[in-house]
């Protein structure tokens, strides 16, 4: 065999560049393919440049003379990997090194050894490998009688000789003129010219006037020996055989020595291997070492997987070391998670491509949300102390929802100053008289500290507790032991029924049955903001018969069920669905018995208790206002479940309870509604001068009395 040893024509000089390629054919047989319901199947193949006759061996370290094999991972997704390509099977091939040049071609053969055409997504090496697609129904038609799929992968890998020559200089130690002294006194010999040609930092370090250049030595005590070996291997060859093992450290040293190629390789590996346990740590490194793409992907991953991430040690370290700045960015990124307000475009040729175009956010909502997120930056800063005790979010307890555009406040809803004329009863002597029973000069109510009060002519005449003797009451955390009486109804005379959020329903009556609403089956009363932010819809209305002890659920799936009132026809009742700004009607008798319908929707606020007036209409207290042209923070976040899930995960209860209410406009409003569901009047305190949240309106014919779940008073207003 002839060997080419020089130029074909006479010349004064000549050169040779050898570019070699290796072709490898791999056959993968998959048995039982038609019954495969896993997300994907995977196998691998290793290819070694065998020019020097080396046989396959384990991957060597940078100091070994053996060439490292190149590993290709082959993956098959039997049923796609997303909604847009669920009708396709697709094949992928990934290389373990980012600088390996290769071409790939998949072939699928039927039982007659005929090739089945596939669709190429990209015929060249890409960031996430090489893809080919085939319709699943077509693929199933060509399986063997034994239900086998035979997949053939043809790989052509291109090698160059320059990197091998430089590698030999590193591994042999020949002609070295510079020493790197690492921790524990370990040293690596290398070459100034190669270091300087690849790294601007080494180039500056090795200028003739520097001490390092004169002594031929530099001490680097803060980089591990193995990491430095891997970095040098990249400098000499452009390859990183142990990238997966040292990716984080290589990202750091690449940033330090301005090795952009190595930094890109580490960045890409870390981006494609994000999981809950590593996402927070990767984000910290990305932030420290200016890895923009990794930083962006890590923030997006954390925002999308908040419940899993906050349970990891990496999250705790992120909070402790980096503090509020990174968490603020995670909060801001959650604004983009609104899946229902986007338009998807799926290419017809490439079924894996799906582009999301976020819908435009109305400017008033955007301003409200920006205000909210700026406030949260302050809130988060004071909330970190409780991160380790953060509540685990119950699966599926945070959902997206939408509300109709708020109504205009005109006509019967036109603002007025009626509620600014109220008189206070027991100002600063009580807190949270949510529900009231009024009888002339006497008022019965329950308060935030667990007491039941009888108030006569503005003074407490009698009080009692449903709970056993307790020493301290009045805080949210005290409620489970002290009780929190909410609904109170008078049946006749001195006979009452009281619904306590923790202690149950107490029979202070002789009647045999009653209805009671239950706002949530997930959270207790003191965690009401968790139910509001989650908006899962676990509220219900329960019918209970005292004589038999039987209880039946009449309605379920309500969103923060609140006030309940039997209508004068005695065939139906209405119940507030607070976080949906509507009231539902359920029939307990008559031709519609057992059915539920919307009584009134798109209220100008979130409805609380409902009470009959003296003229047969209904008074409804509204916990907050809704009006056209003005968004509130909670409603602006309705379509962003990930944002709300994040807040529930990191914010302590006192922040949820005490800060969020201040994001609601101070406008107090109550409405009067007919039994046909029509608003006929409304009372307002637009600026919250005298009143804010109203839980209930009680009508004794001459005066209206107003209760509130948090106000330090009962308000009284003479009817017009």
VEXKOLDREN-482854 format. One line per field, with one value per residue (C-alpha): residue in one letter; residue number from 1; y, x, z. Coordinates in steps of 0.5 Angstrom, whole numbers, plus 500, padded with zeros to 3 digits. Layout:
BEGIN
residu: [A,...] .
num: [NUM,...] .
v: [Y,...] .
u: [X,...] .
w: [Z,...] .
END
This chain:
BEGIN
residu: [X,X,X,X,X,X,X,X,X,X,X,X,X,X,X,X,X,X,X,X,X,X,X,X,X,X,X,X,X,X,X,X,X,X,X,X,X,X,X,X,X,X,X,X,X,X,X,X,X,X,X,X,X,X,X,X,X,X,X,X,X,X,X,X,X,X,X,X,X,X,X,X,X,X,X,X,X,X,X,X,X,X,X,X,X,X,X,X,X,X,X,X,X,X,X,X,X,X,X,X,X,X,X,X,X,X,X,X,X,X,X,X,X,X,X,X,X,X,X,X,X,X,X,X,X,X,X,X,X,X,X,X,X,X,X,X,X,X,X,X,X,X,X,X,X,X,X,X,X,X,X,X,X,X,X,X,X,X,X,X,X,X,X,X,X,X,X,X,X,X,X,X,X,X,X,X,X,X,X,X,X,X,X,X,X,X,X,X,X,X,X,X,X,X,X,X,X,X,X,X,X,X,X,X,X,X,X,X,X,X,X,X,X,X,X,X,X,X,X,X,X,X,X,X,X,X,X,X,X,X,X,X,X,X,X,X,X,X,X,X,X,X,X,X,X,X,X,X,X,X,X,X,X,X,X,X,X,X,X,X,X,X,X,X,X,X,X,X,X,X,X,X,X,X,X,X,X,X,X,X,X,X,X,X,X,X,X,X,X,X,X,X,X,X,X,X,X,X,X,X,X,X,X,X,X,X,X,X,X,X,X,X,X,X,X,X,X,X,X,X,X,X,X,X,X,X,X,X,X,X,X,X,X,X,X,X,X,X,X,X,X,X,X,X,X,X,X,X,X,X,X,X,X,X,X,X,X,X,X,X,X,X,X,X,X,X,X,X,X,X,X,X,X,X,X,X,X,X,X,X,X,X,X,X,X,X,X,X,X,X,X,X,X,X,X,X,X,X,X,X,X,X,X,X,X,X,X,X,X,X,X,X,X,X,X,X,X,X,X,X,X,X,X,X,X,X,X,X,X,X,X,X,X,X,X,X,X,X,X,X,X,X,X,X,X,X,X,X,X,X,X,X,X,X,X,X,X,X,X,X,X,X,X,X,X,X,X,X,X,X,X,X,X,X,X,X,X,X,X,X,X,X,X,X,X,X,X,X,X,X,X,X,X,X,X,X,X,X,X,X,X,X,X,X,X,X,X,X,X,X,X,X,X,X,X,X,X,X,X,X,X,X,X,X,X,X,X,X,X,X,X,X,X,X,X,X,X,X,X,X,X,X,X,X,X,X,X,X,X,X,X,X,X,X,X,X,X,X,X,X,X,X,X,X,X,X,X,X,X,X,X,X,X,X,X,X,X,X,X,X,X,X,X,X,X,X,X,X,X,X,X,X,X,X,X,X,X,X,X,X,X,X,X,X,X,X,X,X,X,X,X,X,X,X,X,X,X,X,X,X,X,X,X,X,X,X,X,X,X,X,X,X,X,X,X,X,X,X,X,X,X,X,X,X,X,X,X,X,X,X,X,X,X,X,X,X,X,X,X,X,X,X,X,X,X,X,X,X,X,X,X,X,X,X,X,X,X,X,X,X,X,X,X,X,X,X,X,X,X,X,X,X,X,X,X,X,X,X,X,X,X,X,X,X,X,X,X,X,X,X,X,X,X,X,X,X,X,X,X,X] .
num: [1,2,3,4,5,6,7,8,9,10,11,12,13,14,15,16,17,18,19,20,21,22,23,24,25,26,27,28,29,30,31,32,33,34,35,36,37,38,39,40,41,42,43,44,45,46,47,48,49,50,51,52,53,54,55,56,57,58,59,60,61,62,63,64,65,66,67,68,69,70,71,72,73,74,75,76,77,78,79,80,81,82,83,84,85,86,87,88,89,90,91,92,93,94,95,96,97,98,99,100,101,102,103,104,105,106,107,108,109,110,111,112,113,114,115,116,117,118,119,120,121,122,123,124,125,126,127,128,129,130,131,132,133,134,135,136,137,138,139,140,141,142,143,144,145,146,147,148,149,150,151,152,153,154,155,156,157,158,159,160,161,162,163,164,165,166,167,168,169,170,171,172,173,174,175,176,177,178,179,180,181,182,183,184,185,186,187,188,189,190,191,192,193,194,195,196,197,198,199,200,201,202,203,204,205,206,207,208,209,210,211,212,213,214,215,216,217,218,219,220,221,222,223,224,225,226,227,228,229,230,231,232,233,234,235,236,237,238,239,240,241,242,243,244,245,246,247,248,249,250,251,252,253,254,255,256,257,258,259,260,261,262,263,264,265,266,267,268,269,270,271,272,273,274,275,276,277,278,279,280,281,282,283,284,285,286,287,288,289,290,291,292,293,294,295,296,297,298,299,300,301,302,303,304,305,306,307,308,309,310,311,312,313,314,315,316,317,318,319,320,321,322,323,324,325,326,327,328,329,330,331,332,333,334,335,336,337,338,339,340,341,342,343,344,345,346,347,348,349,350,351,352,353,354,355,356,357,358,359,360,361,362,363,364,365,366,367,368,369,370,371,372,373,374,375,376,377,378,379,380,381,382,383,384,385,386,387,388,389,390,391,392,393,394,395,396,397,398,399,400,401,402,403,404,405,406,407,408,409,410,411,412,413,414,415,416,417,418,419,420,421,422,423,424,425,426,427,428,429,430,431,432,433,434,435,436,437,438,439,440,441,442,443,444,445,446,447,448,449,450,451,452,453,454,455,456,457,458,459,460,461,462,463,464,465,466,467,468,469,470,471,472,473,474,475,476,477,478,479,480,481,482,483,484,485,486,487,488,489,490,491,492,493,494,495,496,497,498,499,500,501,502,503,504,505,506,507,508,509,510,511,512,513,514,515,516,517,518,519,520,521,522,523,524,525,526,527,528,529,530,531,532,533,534,535,536,537,538,539,540,541,542,543,544,545,546,547,548,549,550,551,552,553,554,555,556,557,558,559,560,561,562,563,564,565,566,567,568,569,570,571,572,573,574,575,576,577,578,579,580,581,582,583,584,585,586,587,588,589,590,591,592,593,594,595,596,597,598,599,600,601,602,603,604,605,606,607,608,609,610,611,612,613,614,615,616,617,618,619,620,621,622,623,624,625,626,627,628,629,630,631,632,633,634,635,636,637,638,639,640,641,642,643,644,645,646,647,648,649,650,651,652,653,654,655,656,657,658,659,660,661,662,663,664,665,666,667,668,669,670,671,672,673,674,675,676,677,678,679,680,681,682,683,684,685,686,687,688,689,690,691,692,693,694,695,696,697,698,699,700,701,702,703,704,705,706,707,708,709,710,711,712,713,714,715,716,717,718,719,720] .
v: [500,507,512,520,523,530,534,532,538,541,546,550,548,544,542,537,537,531,530,523,521,515,511,507,503,502,497,498,493,494,489,490,497,497,496,502,507,510,517,515,509,510,506,509,507,509,511,511,514,508,511,508,502,503,498,501,502,507,514,516,522,528,525,519,517,513,517,518,515,519,517,518,517,515,516,514,518,513,518,525,529,535,536,539,532,527,523,522,518,521,519,523,523,527,527,527,533,539,540,533,534,529,527,522,519,514,509,505,498,494,486,486,490,496,503,507,515,519,527,530,536,538,535,538,538,543,545,539,534,531,529,525,524,519,519,514,510,509,506,501,499,497,493,486,480,479,487,489,495,495,502,503,509,511,516,519,523,527,528,532,531,538,537,530,533,538,533,529,535,536,529,527,533,535,542,545,552,553,550,551,550,548,546,541,542,539,541,541,542,546,551,558,560,555,558,565,563,561,565,573,572,568,572,578,574,572,578,579,584,580,575,569,570,571,565,560,559,561,559,557,555,555,551,543,539,535,541,544,538,538,546,545,539,544,549,544,540,544,538,536,529,529,535,532,531,538,542,547,548,549,554,558,557,559,565,567,565,568,561,563,556,552,557,555,548,548,553,548,542,545,548,541,538,542,539,541,539,543,549,553,552,553,559,562,560,563,569,569,568,572,565,569,563,559,564,565,558,557,562,560,552,555,559,553,548,552,547,542,547,550,543,543,545,548,553,555,556,561,565,565,567,571,574,578,580,573,572,578,576,569,573,578,572,569,574,570,564,565,559,561,568,566,563,557,556,549,548,543,540,540,538,539,547,550,558,562,569,572,576,583,585,591,597,598,591,591,598,594,588,592,595,589,586,592,591,584,585,588,583,577,581,580,573,569,568,563,560,553,553,554,550,545,547,542,539,542,547,553,554,559,563,569,574,578,585,589,593,600,604,607,607,604,603,610,612,616,618,614,610,616,618,611,612,607,602,600,603,599,595,589,586,583,583,579,577,580,579,586,586,593,596,589,586,579,578,574,577,575,573,567,571,571,578,581,588,593,600,600,596,589,586,579,575,567,563,556,554,551,556,559,564,568,569,575,573,568,563,563,561,554,553,560,559,564,565,567,566,567,566,568,562,565,568,567,561,562,557,559,557,557,556,551,548,547,548,550,548,554,553,548,548,541,543,548,550,552,554,551,556,551,543,544,550,553,559,563,561,564,568,561,559,565,565,558,559,551,551,546,550,547,548,543,541,538,535,535,530,525,527,527,531,532,536,540,544,543,546,553,558,561,559,565,568,563,565,562,566,568,562,557,553,555,559,563,563,567,565,570,569,569,575,572,569,562,559,552,549,545,544,545,543,545,541,539,544,550,556,563,568,574,575,580,584,590,587,580,578,576,575,575,578,579,586,588,589,582,584,582,586,583,586,586,585,589,593,591,597,598,602,600,593,590,586,579,580,582,575,571,568,567,560,560,567,565,558,562,567,561,557,563,568,567,567,574,577,574,576,583,585,583,586,593,592,592,599,602,603,600,598,594,592,591,586,583,576,576,578,585,590,596,600,601,605,607,610,611,613,609,615,611,604,599,592,590,583,583,588,587,591,592,597,603,602,598,595,593,588,586,581,585,592,594,597,595,601,604,608,611,609,614] .
u: [500,503,504,503,510,510,507,505,509,516,515,519,515,508,504,498,492,489,481,479,472,469,463,459,452,448,442,437,431,425,421,413,413,406,405,410,407,413,415,422,426,434,440,447,453,461,465,473,478,482,487,492,489,486,481,475,476,473,473,480,482,486,493,492,495,489,484,477,471,465,458,452,445,440,433,426,419,414,408,412,413,408,401,403,407,403,401,408,414,421,428,434,441,446,453,457,461,459,465,464,463,458,452,447,441,436,433,427,425,419,419,420,427,424,426,420,421,422,421,428,427,434,440,446,448,444,444,439,442,439,431,427,420,415,407,406,400,405,410,405,403,410,412,415,410,413,412,419,421,428,432,438,443,448,453,459,464,469,476,482,489,491,488,491,498,497,494,500,504,500,500,507,510,515,518,514,516,510,508,501,501,495,492,496,502,500,503,501,507,504,506,506,505,499,496,497,494,487,486,486,488,494,496,496,499,505,507,515,515,510,513,509,513,520,519,515,510,503,500,492,490,483,482,482,487,482,478,484,486,479,480,487,485,480,485,489,484,477,474,472,471,469,464,458,462,465,460,459,466,468,463,467,474,472,469,475,480,475,475,468,468,469,464,458,459,458,453,449,450,447,441,439,440,436,432,429,435,440,436,437,445,445,442,447,453,450,449,456,459,455,452,446,442,443,441,435,433,434,429,424,425,424,418,415,417,416,413,419,424,423,423,431,437,439,433,435,442,440,436,441,447,444,438,432,435,434,428,425,427,423,417,418,418,412,408,409,406,399,398,390,392,397,396,400,403,405,409,406,412,416,411,416,416,411,411,408,406,403,397,398,396,391,395,391,393,400,401,397,401,408,406,404,411,415,411,413,420,420,415,420,426,423,420,426,427,421,423,425,418,414,408,408,403,398,398,393,391,393,389,388,381,378,373,368,371,368,362,361,359,353,346,344,351,353,358,355,357,352,357,361,355,355,356,361,359,364,370,377,373,372,375,372,364,363,356,350,343,340,333,332,337,340,346,349,355,362,369,376,378,373,367,360,357,350,351,345,345,352,355,357,352,354,359,361,366,365,372,374,378,384,389,390,386,386,391,390,394,390,384,384,384,380,375,372,365,363,355,350,343,337,331,326,327,334,335,341,345,353,358,365,370,374,369,364,356,353,346,343,336,331,329,331,335,340,344,352,357,364,369,374,376,383,385,383,380,386,389,383,388,391,384,383,390,389,382,381,374,373,367,360,354,352,345,344,338,339,335,338,345,345,349,348,352,347,353,360,366,364,370,370,363,361,354,348,340,334,329,322,319,322,324,331,337,343,350,356,361,366,372,368,364,357,352,349,342,340,333,331,324,319,320,327,329,337,339,344,344,347,343,347,354,359,358,362,365,367,360,360,354,347,341,334,331,325,322,324,330,337,343,350,356,362,369,372,370,371,370,371,378,381,384,386,392,389,384,390,394,387,390,397,397,405,405,400,403,410,407,404,410,415,410,409,402,402,404,399,393,396,399,395,389,392,393,385,382,379,372,367,360,354,348,341,338,331,329,330,337,337,341,336,341,348,351,359,365,369,375,374,374,369,369,372,371,363,362,354,348,343,336,332,327,330,337,342,348,354,359,366,371,376,374,374,367,360,357,350,346,339,336,334] .
w: [500,498,503,501,504,501,496,489,485,487,492,497,503,504,510,512,516,517,518,520,521,524,522,527,526,532,532,538,538,543,545,547,544,543,550,552,556,560,558,554,553,553,551,550,546,546,541,541,536,535,530,535,536,543,546,549,557,562,561,563,567,564,566,563,556,554,549,552,549,547,549,546,549,545,547,544,547,545,545,545,551,550,548,541,539,543,536,534,537,536,537,540,540,545,546,553,550,547,542,538,531,529,524,526,522,525,520,522,519,518,518,511,512,508,511,514,512,518,519,521,526,525,521,525,532,536,543,546,541,534,533,528,528,526,527,532,528,522,527,530,523,521,528,527,529,535,537,536,534,530,530,527,528,524,527,523,528,526,529,528,530,533,540,540,539,545,549,549,551,557,559,558,561,555,555,560,563,568,575,578,585,588,595,599,595,589,583,575,570,564,558,558,551,551,557,555,548,551,557,557,565,564,558,563,568,564,561,562,568,572,578,576,569,572,577,572,578,581,587,587,593,592,586,587,584,580,577,575,571,568,566,563,559,556,555,551,547,548,551,558,559,566,565,569,575,576,572,578,579,572,571,577,574,567,569,573,567,562,558,555,551,558,561,555,556,564,563,558,562,568,564,561,568,573,578,584,589,584,582,588,588,580,581,586,582,576,579,582,576,571,567,564,561,567,571,567,566,574,576,571,573,581,579,576,581,587,592,591,591,597,601,599,603,597,597,605,603,597,602,607,602,597,601,598,591,588,591,588,581,582,584,578,574,576,573,566,568,566,562,560,557,552,545,542,535,533,527,522,520,527,532,538,537,541,542,547,546,553,553,554,561,562,564,571,573,571,575,581,580,580,586,589,587,590,597,597,596,603,606,603,606,613,612,611,618,618,611,615,618,611,610,605,600,599,592,587,593,588,581,576,575,572,574,570,569,575,574,574,580,577,577,584,585,585,590,596,603,607,611,613,618,622,630,633,639,643,639,641,646,642,636,630,631,625,626,629,632,634,638,640,644,645,640,641,637,637,637,635,642,643,647,646,648,650,649,652,650,648,654,655,660,659,656,656,652,648,650,657,661,657,660,653,647,642,637,631,633,640,636,636,643,645,639,634,634,627,625,630,629,634,633,639,646,649,644,639,635,634,629,632,626,631,636,632,632,639,640,644,641,641,634,630,624,621,615,616,611,611,607,606,608,607,611,618,620,622,615,611,606,604,602,598,595,593,591,590,591,597,601,602,605,610,613,620,624,631,633,629,629,621,617,609,604,600,596,595,591,593,593,600,602,607,609,608,608,607,603,605,600,605,598,597,600,598,600,598,594,597,592,586,587,587,591,589,590,592,592,598,596,590,583,583,589,589,584,584,580,580,584,582,580,578,585,586,592,595,599,606,610,608,612,611,612,615,608,605,601,603,605,603,607,602,604,599,593,586,580,573,572,579,580,587,588,589,583,579,581,579,573,576,580,581,583,589,590,591,596,600,600,603,607,614,616,620,613,609,614,616,610,604,607,606,599,598,597,603,600,604,601,602,597,598,593,592,592,585,585,583,586,589,593,596,601,601,605,598,602,608,613,618,615,611,611,612,614,615,615,620,620,625,622,624,624,620,624,621,623,621,621,624,626,633,633,631,627,627,622,622,616,611] .
END
